[in-house]
Amino acid sequence: MGEIDDALQRAAANTATRPIPKTAQARMRFLVKVEKGSTAAVAARLGTTQRTVERYVKGTLRRPRKDLAARLEREVRREWQPRVRRRAKKHAASRGGIVIETRARFGYTAAPGSTDDSRMRRITQHLPPAYAARLFDAQVAGATEEQLRRIAAEGLQEIYFKDRGRRAEGLEVEFTDIDYIELDF
């Protein structure tokens, strides 16, 4: 996974309307329910033994090691409230759009006489639903980080730098050296 893919995952997780289960037992039960009762599948997801999963479900074990606790929380967040996530993504892709906040290096290919030196910029910009839909579709299709970055760069190029075609005709933007990126929809 890359930075943009992770940011899309975090943004989807932030759409949850209820908090995830708090105890290890409740989290394990939730994952077992997601896996249709298969403790072996949960064990494989978490990188532990089936017996360990069964002990957490039963309540014999209560406090997981830090690494197991982190994997458990990550897997629960990934599966938590899938219908709410789908609804939020559908809204972003059809009406709401997506907000991108990033600090990254932006370089340009522009008309002669203008500067094309890349530099670090901090940008917060709302992208229209078309770019949100393209990002979601590419993510589902298994796009590489570079492909997701190109879609985000194109959106920032058209909306932020070219102001929807009102200026900077012929400008091409490169989106590299991401310091951080956050998405919200």
PyRosetta script that sets phi, psi and omega in degrees:
from pyrosetta import init, pose_from_sequence

init()
pose = pose_from_sequence("MGEIDDALQRAAANTATRPIPKTAQARMRFLVKVEKGSTAAVAARLGTTQRTVERYVKGTLRRPRKDLAARLEREVRREWQPRVRRRAKKHAASRGGIVIETRARFGYTAAPGSTDDSRMRRITQHLPPAYAARLFDAQVAGATEEQLRRIAAEGLQEIYFKDRGRRAEGLEVEFTDIDYIELDF")
pose.set_psi(1, 150.5)
pose.set_omega(1, 179.6)
pose.set_phi(2, -113.5)
pose.set_psi(2, -175.3)
pose.set_omega(2, -175.8)
pose.set_phi(3, -64.9)
pose.set_psi(3, -43.6)
pose.set_omega(3, -177.9)
pose.set_phi(4, -71.9)
pose.set_psi(4, -40.0)
pose.set_omega(4, 176.8)
pose.set_phi(5, -61.1)
pose.set_psi(5, -44.1)
pose.set_omega(5, 177.4)
pose.set_phi(6, -62.6)
pose.set_psi(6, -39.6)
pose.set_omega(6, 179.1)
pose.set_phi(7, -65.0)
pose.set_psi(7, -38.0)
pose.set_omega(7, 176.2)
pose.set_phi(8, -64.7)
pose.set_psi(8, -40.3)
pose.set_omega(8, 178.3)
pose.set_phi(9, -63.6)
pose.set_psi(9, -45.1)
pose.set_omega(9, 179.7)
pose.set_phi(10, -63.5)
pose.set_psi(10, -41.7)
pose.set_omega(10, 179.7)
pose.set_phi(11, -62.9)
pose.set_psi(11, -40.1)
pose.set_omega(11, 177.6)
pose.set_phi(12, -65.6)
pose.set_psi(12, -40.0)
pose.set_omega(12, 179.2)
pose.set_phi(13, -65.9)
pose.set_psi(13, -30.2)
pose.set_omega(13, 179.9)
pose.set_phi(14, -74.0)
pose.set_psi(14, -5.7)
pose.set_omega(14, 178.5)
pose.set_phi(15, -85.1)
pose.set_psi(15, -4.6)
pose.set_omega(15, -177.3)
pose.set_phi(16, -59.1)
pose.set_psi(16, 142.4)
pose.set_omega(16, -179.9)
pose.set_phi(17, -98.9)
pose.set_psi(17, -13.2)
pose.set_omega(17, 177.5)
pose.set_phi(18, -131.5)
pose.set_psi(18, 150.4)
pose.set_omega(18, 177.9)
pose.set_phi(19, -71.3)
pose.set_psi(19, 155.2)
pose.set_omega(19, 177.8)
pose.set_phi(20, -70.7)
pose.set_psi(20, 160.0)
pose.set_omega(20, 177.7)
pose.set_phi(21, -56.2)
pose.set_psi(21, 146.4)
pose.set_omega(21, -174.2)
pose.set_phi(22, -90.5)
pose.set_psi(22, -40.7)
pose.set_omega(22, -174.4)
pose.set_phi(23, -87.2)
pose.set_psi(23, 156.4)
pose.set_omega(23, 178.1)
pose.set_phi(24, -62.7)
pose.set_psi(24, -37.6)
pose.set_omega(24, -179.9)
pose.set_phi(25, -63.3)
pose.set_psi(25, -46.1)
pose.set_omega(25, -179.7)
pose.set_phi(26, -65.2)
pose.set_psi(26, -38.0)
pose.set_omega(26, 178.9)
pose.set_phi(27, -66.3)
pose.set_psi(27, -42.5)
pose.set_omega(27, 178.2)
pose.set_phi(28, -64.2)
pose.set_psi(28, -43.3)
pose.set_omega(28, 178.4)
pose.set_phi(29, -60.2)
pose.set_psi(29, -40.1)
pose.set_omega(29, 178.6)
pose.set_phi(30, -62.1)
pose.set_psi(30, -46.3)
pose.set_omega(30, -179.8)
pose.set_phi(31, -65.3)
pose.set_psi(31, -36.9)
pose.set_omega(31, 177.0)
pose.set_phi(32, -64.6)
pose.set_psi(32, -38.8)
pose.set_omega(32, 177.6)
pose.set_phi(33, -65.0)
pose.set_psi(33, -42.0)
pose.set_omega(33, 178.3)
pose.set_phi(34, -61.7)
pose.set_psi(34, -39.0)
pose.set_omega(34, -179.4)
pose.set_phi(35, -85.6)
pose.set_psi(35, 15.1)
pose.set_omega(35, 176.4)
pose.set_phi(36, 58.8)
pose.set_psi(36, 41.9)
pose.set_omega(36, 174.2)
pose.set_phi(37, 88.6)
pose.set_psi(37, 1.4)
pose.set_omega(37, -176.7)
pose.set_phi(38, -90.2)
pose.set_psi(38, 103.2)
pose.set_omega(38, 177.3)
pose.set_phi(39, -71.8)
pose.set_psi(39, -25.7)
pose.set_omega(39, 177.8)
pose.set_phi(40, -66.2)
pose.set_psi(40, -40.9)
pose.set_omega(40, 178.9)
pose.set_phi(41, -65.6)
pose.set_psi(41, -39.6)
pose.set_omega(41, 177.9)
pose.set_phi(42, -64.9)
pose.set_psi(42, -42.9)
pose.set_omega(42, 178.7)
pose.set_phi(43, -60.3)
pose.set_psi(43, -41.4)
pose.set_omega(43, 179.1)
pose.set_phi(44, -65.2)
pose.set_psi(44, -40.0)
pose.set_omega(44, 178.2)
pose.set_phi(45, -63.8)
pose.set_psi(45, -37.5)
pose.set_omega(45, -175.3)
pose.set_phi(46, -92.2)
pose.set_psi(46, -10.5)
pose.set_omega(46, -179.5)
pose.set_phi(47, 72.3)
pose.set_psi(47, 38.8)
pose.set_omega(47, 179.8)
pose.set_phi(48, -134.8)
pose.set_psi(48, -174.8)
pose.set_omega(48, -179.0)
pose.set_phi(49, -89.0)
pose.set_psi(49, 157.5)
pose.set_omega(49, 177.8)
pose.set_phi(50, -63.3)
pose.set_psi(50, -38.4)
pose.set_omega(50, -179.3)
pose.set_phi(51, -63.6)
pose.set_psi(51, -37.3)
pose.set_omega(51, 177.2)
pose.set_phi(52, -62.9)
pose.set_psi(52, -44.2)
pose.set_omega(52, 178.0)
pose.set_phi(53, -60.6)
pose.set_psi(53, -44.5)
pose.set_omega(53, 179.7)
pose.set_phi(54, -61.7)
pose.set_psi(54, -37.6)
pose.set_omega(54, 179.1)
pose.set_phi(55, -66.9)
pose.set_psi(55, -38.2)
pose.set_omega(55, 177.0)
pose.set_phi(56, -68.4)
pose.set_psi(56, -40.5)
pose.set_omega(56, 179.2)
pose.set_phi(57, -62.7)
pose.set_psi(57, -42.4)
pose.set_omega(57, -179.6)
pose.set_phi(58, -71.5)
pose.set_psi(58, -26.7)
pose.set_omega(58, -179.5)
pose.set_phi(59, 100.2)
pose.set_psi(59, 4.5)
pose.set_omega(59, 178.3)
pose.set_phi(60, -67.5)
pose.set_psi(60, -43.8)
pose.set_omega(60, 174.3)
pose.set_phi(61, -99.7)
pose.set_psi(61, 140.8)
pose.set_omega(61, -176.0)
pose.set_phi(62, -123.0)
pose.set_psi(62, -36.6)
pose.set_omega(62, -175.4)
pose.set_phi(63, -116.9)
pose.set_psi(63, 107.6)
pose.set_omega(63, -180.0)
pose.set_phi(64, -75.4)
pose.set_psi(64, 158.2)
pose.set_omega(64, 173.1)
pose.set_phi(65, -60.6)
pose.set_psi(65, 161.1)
pose.set_omega(65, -176.5)
pose.set_phi(66, -58.1)
pose.set_psi(66, -43.3)
pose.set_omega(66, -178.0)
pose.set_phi(67, -67.2)
pose.set_psi(67, -40.3)
pose.set_omega(67, 177.5)
pose.set_phi(68, -67.9)
pose.set_psi(68, -40.0)
pose.set_omega(68, 178.5)
pose.set_phi(69, -61.2)
pose.set_psi(69, -40.4)
pose.set_omega(69, 179.5)
pose.set_phi(70, -66.7)
pose.set_psi(70, -43.6)
pose.set_omega(70, 178.1)
pose.set_phi(71, -64.4)
pose.set_psi(71, -40.0)
pose.set_omega(71, 180.0)
pose.set_phi(72, -62.3)
pose.set_psi(72, -46.5)
pose.set_omega(72, 179.6)
pose.set_phi(73, -64.2)
pose.set_psi(73, -42.5)
pose.set_omega(73, 179.6)
pose.set_phi(74, -60.4)
pose.set_psi(74, -44.9)
pose.set_omega(74, -179.0)
pose.set_phi(75, -67.6)
pose.set_psi(75, -37.9)
pose.set_omega(75, 178.2)
pose.set_phi(76, -66.5)
pose.set_psi(76, -44.7)
pose.set_omega(76, 178.4)
pose.set_phi(77, -60.2)
pose.set_psi(77, -37.3)
pose.set_omega(77, -179.3)
pose.set_phi(78, -64.2)
pose.set_psi(78, -32.7)
pose.set_omega(78, -175.9)
pose.set_phi(79, -100.9)
pose.set_psi(79, -8.3)
pose.set_omega(79, -171.4)
pose.set_phi(80, -71.2)
pose.set_psi(80, 129.7)
pose.set_omega(80, 176.1)
pose.set_phi(81, 49.0)
pose.set_psi(81, 65.6)
pose.set_omega(81, -177.4)
pose.set_phi(82, -65.3)
pose.set_psi(82, -33.2)
pose.set_omega(82, 180.0)
pose.set_phi(83, -69.1)
pose.set_psi(83, -37.0)
pose.set_omega(83, 177.9)
pose.set_phi(84, -64.2)
pose.set_psi(84, -42.2)
pose.set_omega(84, 177.9)
pose.set_phi(85, -62.1)
pose.set_psi(85, -46.3)
pose.set_omega(85, 179.9)
pose.set_phi(86, -60.5)
pose.set_psi(86, -42.5)
pose.set_omega(86, -179.9)
pose.set_phi(87, -63.5)
pose.set_psi(87, -42.6)
pose.set_omega(87, 179.6)
pose.set_phi(88, -65.8)
pose.set_psi(88, -41.1)
pose.set_omega(88, 178.0)
pose.set_phi(89, -65.5)
pose.set_psi(89, -41.0)
pose.set_omega(89, 179.1)
pose.set_phi(90, -62.3)
pose.set_psi(90, -42.7)
pose.set_omega(90, 178.6)
pose.set_phi(91, -63.3)
pose.set_psi(91, -44.8)
pose.set_omega(91, -179.9)
pose.set_phi(92, -63.4)
pose.set_psi(92, -38.5)
pose.set_omega(92, -177.2)
pose.set_phi(93, -77.8)
pose.set_psi(93, -19.7)
pose.set_omega(93, -177.1)
pose.set_phi(94, -110.2)
pose.set_psi(94, -34.6)
pose.set_omega(94, -175.9)
pose.set_phi(95, -133.3)
pose.set_psi(95, -39.2)
pose.set_omega(95, -168.0)
pose.set_phi(96, -85.9)
pose.set_psi(96, -33.3)
pose.set_omega(96, -175.0)
pose.set_phi(97, 80.5)
pose.set_psi(97, -168.7)
pose.set_omega(97, -176.0)
pose.set_phi(98, -139.6)
pose.set_psi(98, 142.3)
pose.set_omega(98, 177.1)
pose.set_phi(99, -103.1)
pose.set_psi(99, 128.5)
pose.set_omega(99, 178.9)
pose.set_phi(100, -114.5)
pose.set_psi(100, 127.8)
pose.set_omega(100, 174.2)
pose.set_phi(101, -122.4)
pose.set_psi(101, 125.0)
pose.set_omega(101, -175.8)
pose.set_phi(102, -148.7)
pose.set_psi(102, 155.3)
pose.set_omega(102, 167.2)
pose.set_phi(103, -125.5)
pose.set_psi(103, 113.2)
pose.set_omega(103, -174.8)
pose.set_phi(104, -153.0)
pose.set_psi(104, 172.2)
pose.set_omega(104, 176.9)
pose.set_phi(105, -91.4)
pose.set_psi(105, 127.8)
pose.set_omega(105, 178.2)
pose.set_phi(106, -116.8)
pose.set_psi(106, 126.6)
pose.set_omega(106, 175.6)
pose.set_phi(107, -116.2)
pose.set_psi(107, 162.4)
pose.set_omega(107, -172.7)
pose.set_phi(108, -133.7)
pose.set_psi(108, 152.1)
pose.set_omega(108, 164.5)
pose.set_phi(109, -120.6)
pose.set_psi(109, 111.7)
pose.set_omega(109, -171.5)
pose.set_phi(110, -133.1)
pose.set_psi(110, -178.2)
pose.set_omega(110, -179.9)
pose.set_phi(111, -63.4)
pose.set_psi(111, 152.1)
pose.set_omega(111, 178.3)
pose.set_phi(112, -57.8)
pose.set_psi(112, 143.5)
pose.set_omega(112, 179.5)
pose.set_phi(113, 96.2)
pose.set_psi(113, -12.2)
pose.set_omega(113, 178.8)
pose.set_phi(114, -103.0)
pose.set_psi(114, 159.9)
pose.set_omega(114, -179.6)
pose.set_phi(115, -79.4)
pose.set_psi(115, 136.9)
pose.set_omega(115, 177.4)
pose.set_phi(116, -122.1)
pose.set_psi(116, 18.2)
pose.set_omega(116, 177.7)
pose.set_phi(117, -68.7)
pose.set_psi(117, 133.1)
pose.set_omega(117, 179.1)
pose.set_phi(118, -78.4)
pose.set_psi(118, 151.3)
pose.set_omega(118, 177.5)
pose.set_phi(119, -153.8)
pose.set_psi(119, 160.2)
pose.set_omega(119, 178.2)
pose.set_phi(120, -74.9)
pose.set_psi(120, 134.3)
pose.set_omega(120, 176.5)
pose.set_phi(121, -136.1)
pose.set_psi(121, 147.7)
pose.set_omega(121, 171.8)
pose.set_phi(122, -108.1)
pose.set_psi(122, 119.0)
pose.set_omega(122, -174.9)
pose.set_phi(123, -128.3)
pose.set_psi(123, 133.7)
pose.set_omega(123, 169.0)
pose.set_phi(124, -122.1)
pose.set_psi(124, 118.4)
pose.set_omega(124, -173.8)
pose.set_phi(125, -145.1)
pose.set_psi(125, 138.4)
pose.set_omega(125, 173.6)
pose.set_phi(126, -85.7)
pose.set_psi(126, 126.3)
pose.set_omega(126, 176.5)
pose.set_phi(127, -103.2)
pose.set_psi(127, 141.6)
pose.set_omega(127, -178.6)
pose.set_phi(128, -63.8)
pose.set_psi(128, 164.6)
pose.set_omega(128, -178.3)
pose.set_phi(129, -55.4)
pose.set_psi(129, -30.0)
pose.set_omega(129, -178.8)
pose.set_phi(130, -61.2)
pose.set_psi(130, -39.6)
pose.set_omega(130, 179.7)
pose.set_phi(131, -73.7)
pose.set_psi(131, -35.2)
pose.set_omega(131, 175.6)
pose.set_phi(132, -61.9)
pose.set_psi(132, -45.1)
pose.set_omega(132, 179.5)
pose.set_phi(133, -61.6)
pose.set_psi(133, -41.9)
pose.set_omega(133, 179.2)
pose.set_phi(134, -64.3)
pose.set_psi(134, -41.1)
pose.set_omega(134, 178.4)
pose.set_phi(135, -63.3)
pose.set_psi(135, -45.8)
pose.set_omega(135, -179.5)
pose.set_phi(136, -64.6)
pose.set_psi(136, -43.6)
pose.set_omega(136, -179.6)
pose.set_phi(137, -63.3)
pose.set_psi(137, -41.9)
pose.set_omega(137, 179.1)
pose.set_phi(138, -66.2)
pose.set_psi(138, -39.4)
pose.set_omega(138, 179.3)
pose.set_phi(139, -63.4)
pose.set_psi(139, -44.4)
pose.set_omega(139, 179.6)
pose.set_phi(140, -65.2)
pose.set_psi(140, -35.6)
pose.set_omega(140, -179.5)
pose.set_phi(141, -76.3)
pose.set_psi(141, -4.2)
pose.set_omega(141, 178.3)
pose.set_phi(142, 83.2)
pose.set_psi(142, 33.3)
pose.set_omega(142, -178.8)
pose.set_phi(143, -64.0)
pose.set_psi(143, 151.8)
pose.set_omega(143, 177.2)
pose.set_phi(144, -75.5)
pose.set_psi(144, 166.5)
pose.set_omega(144, 177.8)
pose.set_phi(145, -59.5)
pose.set_psi(145, -38.5)
pose.set_omega(145, -179.7)
pose.set_phi(146, -63.2)
pose.set_psi(146, -40.2)
pose.set_omega(146, 178.9)
pose.set_phi(147, -66.7)
pose.set_psi(147, -42.3)
pose.set_omega(147, 177.2)
pose.set_phi(148, -63.7)
pose.set_psi(148, -39.1)
pose.set_omega(148, 179.5)
pose.set_phi(149, -64.7)
pose.set_psi(149, -39.0)
pose.set_omega(149, 178.3)
pose.set_phi(150, -63.9)
pose.set_psi(150, -39.8)
pose.set_omega(150, 178.8)
pose.set_phi(151, -64.9)
pose.set_psi(151, -44.9)
pose.set_omega(151, 178.9)
pose.set_phi(152, -63.9)
pose.set_psi(152, -40.8)
pose.set_omega(152, 179.3)
pose.set_phi(153, -63.9)
pose.set_psi(153, -39.8)
pose.set_omega(153, 178.9)
pose.set_phi(154, -64.6)
pose.set_psi(154, -41.9)
pose.set_omega(154, 177.9)
pose.set_phi(155, -62.6)
pose.set_psi(155, -46.2)
pose.set_omega(155, 178.3)
pose.set_phi(156, -65.3)
pose.set_psi(156, -37.1)
pose.set_omega(156, 178.4)
pose.set_phi(157, -60.4)
pose.set_psi(157, -49.0)
pose.set_omega(157, -175.8)
pose.set_phi(158, -73.2)
pose.set_psi(158, -39.6)
pose.set_omega(158, -173.8)
pose.set_phi(159, -89.3)
pose.set_psi(159, -46.9)
pose.set_omega(159, -175.0)
pose.set_phi(160, -85.4)
pose.set_psi(160, -54.3)
pose.set_omega(160, -173.2)
pose.set_phi(161, -80.1)
pose.set_psi(161, -40.3)
pose.set_omega(161, -178.7)
pose.set_phi(162, -94.4)
pose.set_psi(162, -5.9)
pose.set_omega(162, 179.2)
pose.set_phi(163, 51.1)
pose.set_psi(163, 52.5)
pose.set_omega(163, 179.0)
pose.set_phi(164, 57.9)
pose.set_psi(164, 37.3)
pose.set_omega(164, 176.1)
pose.set_phi(165, 88.8)
pose.set_psi(165, 4.6)
pose.set_omega(165, -178.1)
pose.set_phi(166, -85.4)
pose.set_psi(166, -12.8)
pose.set_omega(166, 179.4)
pose.set_phi(167, -154.8)
pose.set_psi(167, 172.5)
pose.set_omega(167, 175.2)
pose.set_phi(168, 54.4)
pose.set_psi(168, 50.7)
pose.set_omega(168, 178.9)
pose.set_phi(169, -62.6)
pose.set_psi(169, 136.6)
pose.set_omega(169, 178.9)
pose.set_phi(170, 83.9)
pose.set_psi(170, 2.7)
pose.set_omega(170, -179.3)
pose.set_phi(171, -75.0)
pose.set_psi(171, 132.6)
pose.set_omega(171, 174.9)
pose.set_phi(172, -119.0)
pose.set_psi(172, 129.8)
pose.set_omega(172, -175.0)
pose.set_phi(173, -109.3)
pose.set_psi(173, 136.4)
pose.set_omega(173, 172.4)
pose.set_phi(174, -107.3)
pose.set_psi(174, 135.6)
pose.set_omega(174, -176.4)
pose.set_phi(175, -116.7)
pose.set_psi(175, 100.3)
pose.set_omega(175, -175.2)
pose.set_phi(176, -133.5)
pose.set_psi(176, 175.6)
pose.set_omega(176, 175.7)
pose.set_phi(177, 45.4)
pose.set_psi(177, 59.6)
pose.set_omega(177, -178.8)
pose.set_phi(178, -69.9)
pose.set_psi(178, 121.0)
pose.set_omega(178, 175.4)
pose.set_phi(179, -79.1)
pose.set_psi(179, -50.0)
pose.set_omega(179, 171.4)
pose.set_phi(180, -154.8)
pose.set_psi(180, 158.6)
pose.set_omega(180, 177.0)
pose.set_phi(181, -148.2)
pose.set_psi(181, 133.0)
pose.set_omega(181, 175.3)
pose.set_phi(182, -129.3)
pose.set_psi(182, 138.6)
pose.set_omega(182, 177.8)
pose.set_phi(183, -121.3)
pose.set_psi(183, 149.8)
pose.set_omega(183, 178.2)
pose.set_phi(184, -145.4)
pose.set_psi(184, 138.3)
pose.set_omega(184, 176.3)
pose.set_phi(185, -144.2)
pose.dump_pdb("model.pdb")
